[in-house]
Amino acid sequence: MVHFVGAGSGAADLITVRGAKLLGEADVVIYAGSLVNPELLSYTREGCEIHNSAKMTLEEVLEVVKKAESEGKTTVRLHTGDSSIYGAVREQFDELEALGIDYDVCPGVSSFCGAAASLKAEFTLPDVSQTVIITREAGRTAVPEKESIASLAAHQATMVLFLSASLTEKLQKNLLEGGYPADTPAALVYKATWPDEQILRCTVGTLHQTVKDSGLTKTALIIEGNCMGDEYVRSKLYDPAFTTEFREAKQ
């Protein structure tokens, strides 16, 4: 059996209870060493076989899994954040299915959630933005043309960018050309929820210079949108004049 486990946003205690339990029961752990906090390996039991997938190909990962299966062992594939976002898991699922190996998925706290917590931000503020776009700037790996940053920026929704901190000159140009005003609030969150987390606040118009001055080009999320501004309207949910399923409006 293979358990795909989301490691959480960074801090070792932000893994789910289920994820920690699966780590503690595993015979073999294959973890994404370039991004997963190594402190999470403290949840494993003595004698657990540990592999760092940052130094492995898909084929090498599968060989470890097949060997574990042949020996009747349980494997945890530990991915950063939640494996559904830039986790390269679909190709692993398909290979395991072809091999007849059972697997399941344990969700994790994505780093975009960790970044919101660190920023003390609500990404979906009433009358400001009710949409969160999770995307990345095109780099060595292409992005579908219909999902270009400029086309997405036209919505002026809250946007969270992964894998883009080294591409901010191009990113800023596309954000501005797409429709974000230069004074739109923005932030870079480096290693959200880790002990060495850093937060840089700026605007879309000053994004590239801010990131350039910081020297941070990896392991950072970029967020932009008026959800980080000061203007919004009160939620209807707790408005005394608004009737819900659980309470009547007060006149």
Secondary structure, DSSP 8 states (H G I E B T S, - for coil): -EEEEE-BSSSGGGS-HHHHHHHHH-SEEEE-TTTS-GGGGGGS-TT-EEEEGGG--HHHHHHHHHHHHHTT--EEEEESB-TTTT---HHHHHHHHHHT--EEEE----HHHHHHHHHT--SS-TTT-S-EEEEE--SSS---GGG-HHHHHTT--EEEEES-TT-HHHHHHHHHHHT--TT-EEEEEESTTSTT-EEEEEEGGGHHHHHHHHT--SSEEEEESGGGSS-----GGG-TT---SS-----
